[in-house]
């Protein structure tokens, strides 16, 4: 049985998405995304 995963990404694309296919025929998309969120860990 096939499964379906859903992901929501918010940001600005930095380049055009590139779709490629694995040897078994699954589609894979490569993309760049830019965000303005600042994230700081406990270490700085």
C-alpha positions as CSV (number, residue, x, y, z in Angstrom):
1,X,0.0,0.0,0.0
2,X,1.4,3.4,-1.0
3,X,1.7,6.1,1.7
4,X,1.2,9.9,1.3
5,X,3.2,12.5,3.3
6,X,2.3,16.2,3.4
7,X,4.7,19.0,4.2
8,X,4.0,22.7,4.2
9,X,7.0,25.0,3.6
10,X,6.8,28.8,4.0
11,X,9.4,31.0,2.4
12,X,10.7,32.3,-0.9
13,X,12.1,30.1,-3.6
14,X,15.7,31.0,-4.4
15,X,15.8,29.1,-7.7
16,X,13.5,27.1,-10.0
17,X,12.6,23.7,-8.6
18,X,14.3,20.8,-10.4
19,X,12.5,17.5,-10.8
20,X,14.5,14.3,-11.3
21,X,13.6,10.6,-11.1
22,X,15.2,7.8,-9.2
23,X,16.1,4.5,-11.0
24,X,12.9,3.0,-9.7
25,X,10.8,5.9,-11.2
26,X,10.0,7.9,-8.1
27,X,10.0,11.7,-8.6
28,X,12.3,13.8,-6.5
29,X,12.2,17.6,-6.4
30,X,15.2,19.8,-5.5
31,X,14.6,23.4,-4.5
32,X,16.1,26.2,-2.5
33,X,14.0,28.2,0.0
34,X,14.9,31.3,2.0
35,X,13.3,32.3,5.3
36,X,13.7,35.3,7.6
37,X,13.1,33.5,10.9
38,X,15.9,34.0,13.5
39,X,16.7,30.8,15.5
40,X,19.0,30.8,18.5
41,X,20.1,27.8,20.6
42,X,21.0,27.9,24.3
43,X,24.7,28.1,23.3
44,X,24.2,31.3,21.2
